Amino acid sequence: PVPTSQTVTISNNLSEYKNDELGFSVKYPTSWEKGESVSNVTFIIPTPTDKEKNTVRNLQAKIDVISGKCSFPPVTTIKERDTVKVGDQSFNMISIANTIQGTNYFNRMYSLQKDSICYFFTFTAITASPGSKGYTGTNAQKVGATNKTLVDTADTQFKDMIKTFKFVVGPAGQDETKASPKK
């Protein structure tokens, strides 16, 4: 059987994920941990645990492949809106940010429509405010600065990943209407 996806390490810092069935490839930092399902791939972005103090709860990038028309979720406040050209493709982009009870949420979303398929890309960052974890004064400032650096770096890597998106066509399967049962 031919695998539907593969990951190739390009360098110590960069890998390429290719999925023939979902029809795309992207390059991403090798340190990201990949998880797959039938209709998406998720990358968990690691954060330092011993070296620096931070209150990052979750950093992840996700690519969903959905049948139907692309549409962003309904949100009340959009922080940023743009159209990004990658080759001959045009990606729609929005970003949103919100703070609820000491937790900061940031999402950057891109969508790309191809025929009846929507490719939907999401970067998610969830951080606790340093004060909610007991940090005060200069320690809270240091932790806040570390959080910002971690989120900004991952967001930049996500934007760079989007710029490497390519459609791929896998090997053709057998037409099921012409296949005869094995005897």
Stockholm file with secondary structure:
# STOCKHOLM 1.0

chainA/1-183         PVPTSQTVTISNNLSEYKNDELGFSVKYPTSWEKGESVSNVTFIIPTPTDKEKNTVRNLQAKIDVISGKCSFPPVTTIKERDTVKVGDQSFNMISIANTIQGTNYFNRMYSLQKDSICYFFTFTAITASPGSKGYTGTNAQKVGATNKTLVDTADTQFKDMIKTFKFVVGPAGQDETKASPKK
#=GR chainA/1-183 SS CCCSEEEEECSSSEEEEEETTTTEEEEEETTSEEEECSSEEEEECCCCSSSSCCCEEEEEEEEEEEESCCCCCCCSCCSEEEEEEETTEEEEEEEEEEEETTEEEEEEEEEEEETTEEEEEEEEEEEECGGGGTCCHHHHHHHHHHHHHHHHHHHHHHHHHHTTCEECCCCCCCCTTTCCCCC
#=GC SS_cons         CCCSEEEEECSSSEEEEEETTTTEEEEEETTSEEEECSSEEEEECCCCSSSSCCCEEEEEEEEEEEESCCCCCCCSCCSEEEEEEETTEEEEEEEEEEEETTEEEEEEEEEEEETTEEEEEEEEEEEECGGGGTCCHHHHHHHHHHHHHHHHHHHHHHHHHHTTCEECCCCCCCCTTTCCCCC
//
